[in-house]
């Protein structure tokens, strides 16, 4: 597990670093282009790219900070920072999109002229996004909320570039300047959706919610069915960070059971069946069970 994890970790870090450099440099091109061609679609795409660059930058910082070893004050190390980063990301996305909505509203009322030259920049933007999405796809976006949030940013961005290209075509052929704010509103809607999802997922982890892929009933049932186990109580499963699940519970066993043996059995069972590598199990005898039932109504 150690080797595999660190390999995926370095791969993720490299993917994020390359993506960050790509997106950051292109964002500057887009801002300049948006101002020169007077295109909100380009500027909103640049706004999205800024949030992308921030997302990637935060994700990178999270990896570096997350690597700091644990100490007595932070016993799980700094892995949780990844989730805080994802949370900040989600919030930024929502704010960026609100700004775009406002700007688009102003443009609906008073439509400015947009230069169709914006299209060329939008096309380059699309290519940059496709490259970055491909790099991040090779990273581990299945299990890592951080990489996934960065990946979602980039996908939304890709659609933003497509929107800007279509708007550019409409302005070029039909002189239809309204296409520009319309394209930017569509981008803003996409940004809000991905922002909300990332924020929701990270809040769930910060609130110690049980991981979506772990069925608590099933964990409890499966543990109870192991020979020698009489009862499972005080069961908690939570995530430290997106790919690091932890569990704690009390297990009541018969007095004749070998406690060390059953402890090994339970923790390896949790690892194989549910992918929970960090478990704290308190093994108790039947006398505790009687006391427990007296104290509990």
C-alpha positions in Angstrom: 0.0 0.0 0.0 2.8 2.4 1.0 4.6 2.1 -2.4 1.5 2.3 -4.5 0.1 5.3 -2.6 3.3 7.3 -2.9 3.6 6.5 -6.6 0.1 7.8 -7.2 0.9 10.8 -5.0 4.0 11.8 -7.0 2.1 11.3 -10.2 -0.7 13.5 -9.0 1.8 16.2 -8.0 3.5 16.2 -11.3 0.2 16.2 -13.2 -0.9 19.2 -11.1 2.3 21.1 -11.5 2.4 20.8 -15.3 -1.3 21.7 -15.5 -0.8 24.7 -13.3 2.0 26.1 -15.5 0.0 25.6 -18.6 -3.2 27.1 -17.4 -1.6 30.0 -15.5 0.4 31.2 -18.6 -2.7 30.9 -20.9 -4.9 32.7 -18.4 -2.7 35.8 -18.8 -3.1 35.5 -22.6 -6.8 35.3 -22.2 -7.1 38.3 -20.0 -5.1 40.4 -22.4 -7.1 39.0 -25.3 -10.4 39.6 -23.5 -9.6 43.3 -22.9 -8.3 43.9 -26.4 -11.3 42.2 -28.2 -13.7 43.5 -25.5 -15.1 40.0 -25.0 -16.8 39.0 -21.8 -16.9 35.4 -22.9 -13.1 35.4 -23.0 -12.8 37.3 -19.8 -15.2 34.9 -18.1 -13.2 32.1 -19.4 -10.1 33.8 -18.1 -11.9 34.2 -14.8 -12.6 30.5 -14.9 -9.0 29.8 -15.8 -7.9 32.0 -12.8 -10.1 29.9 -10.6 -8.5 26.9 -12.3 -5.0 28.1 -11.7 -6.0 28.8 -8.1 -7.5 25.4 -7.8 -4.4 23.7 -9.2 -2.2 25.9 -7.0 -4.1 25.1 -3.9 -4.2 21.5 -4.8 -0.4 21.6 -5.2 0.1 23.4 -1.9 -2.2 20.8 -0.3 0.1 18.0 -1.5 3.2 19.7 -0.3 1.6 20.6 3.1 0.0 17.2 3.3 3.4 15.6 3.1 4.6 17.3 6.3 4.9 14.5 8.9 2.3 14.2 11.7 3.3 15.6 15.1 1.6 15.5 18.5 -0.5 18.6 17.7 -1.7 17.3 14.4 -1.7 13.5 14.8 -3.0 12.8 11.3 -0.3 15.1 9.8 -1.5 17.8 7.4 -3.5 15.6 5.1 -6.8 17.3 6.0 -5.5 20.5 4.3 -6.3 18.9 1.0 -10.0 19.1 1.9 -9.7 22.6 3.2 -8.1 23.5 -0.2 -11.0 21.8 -2.0 -13.5 23.7 0.1 -11.8 27.1 -0.6 -11.8 26.1 -4.3 -15.5 25.4 -4.4 -16.3 28.8 -2.7 -14.0 30.7 -5.2 -15.8 29.0 -8.1 -19.2 30.2 -6.8 -18.0 33.8 -6.3 -16.4 33.9 -9.8 -19.6 32.8 -11.4 -21.7 35.4 -9.4 -19.4 38.1 -10.8 -19.9 36.8 -14.4 -23.7 36.8 -14.0 -23.6 40.4 -12.9 -21.3 41.5 -15.7 -23.4 39.5 -18.3 -26.5 41.2 -17.0 -25.0 44.6 -17.6 -24.1 43.6 -21.1 -27.6 42.4 -21.9 -28.8 45.9 -21.1 -26.1 47.6 -23.1 -24.5 45.4 -25.7 -21.0 46.3 -26.5 -19.2 45.5 -29.8 -17.0 42.5 -29.6 -14.1 41.8 -32.0 -14.3 38.3 -33.6 -10.6 38.0 -33.1 -11.5 36.5 -29.7 -12.1 33.2 -31.5 -8.5 32.6 -32.2 -7.7 33.0 -28.5 -10.7 30.8 -27.6 -9.4 28.0 -29.9 -6.0 28.1 -28.4 -7.7 28.0 -25.0 -9.6 24.9 -25.9 -6.4 23.2 -27.0 -4.6 24.1 -23.7 -7.6 22.8 -21.7 -7.7 19.5 -23.6 -4.0 19.0 -22.9 -4.4 19.7 -19.2 -7.5 17.5 -18.9 -5.5 14.7 -20.5 -2.6 15.2 -18.0 -5.1 15.2 -15.1 -6.9 12.1 -16.4 -3.6 10.3 -16.1 -3.4 11.5 -12.4 -5.6 9.7 -9.9 -8.9 11.6 -10.1 -11.0 8.6 -9.0 -9.9 8.7 -5.4 -8.5 12.1 -4.8 -11.0 14.9 -4.2 -8.3 17.4 -4.8 -7.3 16.2 -8.2 -11.0 15.7 -9.0 -11.8 19.3 -8.1 -9.0 20.5 -10.4 -10.2 18.2 -13.2 -13.8 19.5 -12.9 -12.5 23.0 -13.1 -10.7 22.2 -16.3 -13.7 20.4 -17.9 -15.9 23.4 -17.2 -13.2 25.5 -18.7 -13.1 23.5 -21.8 -16.9 24.1 -22.3 -16.2 27.8 -21.6 -13.7 27.8 -24.5 -16.2 26.1 -26.8 -18.8 28.7 -25.8 -16.5 31.5 -26.6 -15.7 29.9 -30.0 -19.4 29.6 -30.9 -20.0 33.2 -29.7 -17.1 34.3 -31.9 -18.6 32.6 -34.9 -22.0 34.2 -34.3 -20.4 37.6 -33.9 -18.3 37.1 -37.1 -21.0 35.8 -39.4 -24.2 37.5 -38.0 -22.8 40.4 -36.1 -24.7 39.1 -33.1 -22.9 40.6 -30.1 -25.4 39.3 -27.6 -23.9 35.8 -28.2 -20.9 37.0 -26.0 -22.8 37.5 -22.7 -25.0 34.5 -23.4 -21.9 32.3 -23.7 -20.5 33.7 -20.5 -23.7 33.0 -18.6 -23.6 29.4 -19.7 -20.0 29.2 -18.4 -21.1 30.7 -15.1 -23.8 28.1 -14.7 -21.3 25.3 -15.2 -18.9 27.0 -12.7 -21.6 27.2 -10.1 -22.5 23.5 -10.4 -19.0 22.3 -10.1 -18.3 24.7 -7.3 -21.3 23.6 -5.4 -20.4 19.9 -5.8 -16.8 20.3 -4.6 -17.9 22.5 -1.6 -20.6 19.9 -0.6 -18.1 17.0 -0.8 -15.5 18.8 1.3 -18.0 20.0 3.9 -19.1 16.4 4.3 -15.6 15.3 5.0 -14.9 18.3 7.3 -18.1 17.4 9.3 -16.7 13.9 9.8 -19.5 12.5 7.5 -19.2 8.8 6.7 -17.6 8.2 3.3 -20.1 7.8 0.4 -18.7 4.5 -0.6 -19.0 2.9 2.8 -22.3 1.3 3.8 -22.4 1.7 7.6 -25.1 -1.0 8.1 -23.0 -3.4 6.0 -19.8 -2.7 8.0 -21.7 -3.3 11.3 -23.4 -6.5 10.0 -20.2 -7.9 8.5 -18.2 -7.4 11.7 -21.0 -8.9 13.8 -20.9 -12.1 11.7 -17.2 -12.8 12.4 -17.1 -15.9 14.7 -16.6 -14.9 18.3 -18.0 -11.4 17.9 -21.2 -10.9 20.0 -21.9 -7.2 19.4 -20.5 -4.1 17.7 -21.3 -0.7 19.1 -20.0 2.9 18.9 -19.1 2.5 15.3 -17.7 5.5 13.5 -16.3 5.8 10.0 -15.0 9.0 8.6 -12.4 10.4 6.1 -9.2 12.1 7.1 -8.8 13.2 3.5 -10.4 11.9 0.3 -8.5 8.7 0.0 -7.8 8.0 3.7 -10.7 6.4 5.6 -10.6 5.8 9.3 -12.8 3.7 11.6 -13.3 3.2 15.3 -15.6 0.9 17.1 -16.2 -1.3 20.2 -16.5 -5.0 19.7 -17.8 -7.3 22.4 -16.4 -10.9 22.3 -17.0 -14.1 24.2 -14.7 -14.6 27.2 -13.0 -17.7 25.6 -12.0 -15.8 22.4 -8.4 -15.0 21.7 -8.5 -11.2 21.7 -5.2 -10.6 19.8 -6.3 -13.1 17.1 -9.7 -11.5 16.6 -8.2 -8.0 16.5 -5.9 -9.0 13.7 -8.8 -10.8 11.9 -11.1 -7.7 12.2 -8.6 -5.2 11.0 -7.5 -7.3 8.0 -11.1 -7.9 7.2 -11.9 -4.1 7.2 -8.9 -3.6 5.0 -9.8 -6.2 2.4 -13.6 -5.7 2.3 -14.0 -2.0 2.8 -10.5 -0.5 2.0 -10.3 0.9 5.5 -6.6 0.9 6.5 -6.8 2.8 9.7 -9.0 1.2 12.3 -9.1 1.5 16.1 -11.0 -1.3 17.7 -11.7 -1.7 21.4 -12.2 -5.3 22.3 -14.5 -5.9 25.3 -15.6 -9.0 27.2 -19.2 -10.0 28.0 -19.1 -8.4 31.4 -18.8 -5.0 29.7 -21.7 -5.9 27.6 -23.9 -6.4 30.7 -22.7 -3.2 32.2 -23.3 -1.4 28.9 -26.9 -2.7 28.7 -27.6 -1.6 32.3 -26.3 1.9 31.7 -28.0 2.2 28.3 -31.8 2.6 28.4 
